[in-house]
Amino acid sequence: MTYRSTYGKFPSAAALLLGIGLGGFLDGIVFHQVLQWHHMASSWYPPTTLENLRLNTLWDGLFHSATYLVVVAGIAAFWRTASTRELYWSVEMLVGGLLVGWGGFNLVEGLVDHEVLGIHHVNETVPADQRVFWDLAFLVWGALMVVLGRGLIALGQRHRRIRDGAPAARPQAAG
């Protein structure tokens, strides 16, 4: 099979947006609904009354709506790229982009919502003095996804250079 170096760019922005949206969906579905460890504003409005539960459910719905819009934006970005030129298809770059987006979501959400604003913590079913460990684990998980994703993207880019007949880039020695 002959490969051409005229393939378009990989739709990186689409993969990143889809990773952010899918990470948000997993967070909302698993942590908010299935495990019921927290709601969007459960540290500010503990769901101990029907009114607070309604308020948290509203904020959860707004959160899910936002993640839905990010996924739609990812699909639109993919469609825009795919409909104008041939794409370079790469499993490594797709999975890497998804992981960078999802891990980035975890880092931003974990730092802003858990630490800066304190609107909720990852697991509010554990004693208050243990919540920080769950929050830190969430941040570490996000950072690991970003690192792994960036590595996969680099691997996919290397595979493309090899496929296109260009020499694979080698790391430069610090000097």
TAGIUR-V385372 format. One record per backbone hydrogen bond with DSSP energy under -0.5 kcal/mol. NH is the residue of the N-H (numbers start at 1). CO is the residue of the C=O. Records with the same first field share a line. If there is no record, write none. Layout:
NH = CO ; CO
This chain:
7 = 4
8 = 86
12 = 10
15 = 11
16 = 12
17 = 13
18 = 14
19 = 15
20 = 16
21 = 17
22 = 18
23 = 19
24 = 20
25 = 21
26 = 22
27 = 23
28 = 24
29 = 25
30 = 26
31 = 26 ; 27
32 = 27
33 = 28
34 = 29
35 = 30
36 = 30
37 = 31
38 = 31
42 = 39
43 = 119
44 = 119
45 = 41
48 = 46
49 = 46
53 = 49
54 = 50
55 = 51
56 = 52
57 = 53
58 = 54
59 = 55
60 = 56
61 = 57
62 = 58
63 = 59
64 = 60
65 = 61
66 = 62
67 = 63
68 = 64
69 = 65
70 = 66
71 = 67
72 = 68
73 = 69
74 = 70
75 = 71
76 = 72
77 = 73
78 = 74
79 = 75
80 = 76
81 = 77
82 = 78
83 = 79
84 = 81
85 = 81
89 = 87
94 = 90
95 = 91
96 = 92
97 = 93
98 = 94
99 = 95
100 = 96
101 = 97
102 = 98
103 = 99
104 = 100
105 = 101
106 = 102
107 = 103
108 = 104
109 = 105
110 = 106
111 = 107
112 = 108
113 = 109
114 = 109 ; 110
115 = 110
116 = 111
117 = 112
118 = 112
119 = 113
120 = 113
124 = 37 ; 122
126 = 123
130 = 127
131 = 127 ; 128
133 = 130
134 = 130
135 = 131
136 = 132
137 = 133
138 = 134
139 = 135
140 = 136
141 = 137
142 = 138
143 = 139
144 = 140
145 = 141
146 = 142
147 = 143
148 = 144
149 = 145
150 = 146
151 = 147
152 = 148
153 = 149
154 = 150
155 = 151
156 = 152
157 = 153
158 = 154
159 = 155
160 = 156
161 = 157
162 = 158
163 = 159
164 = 160
165 = 162
166 = 161
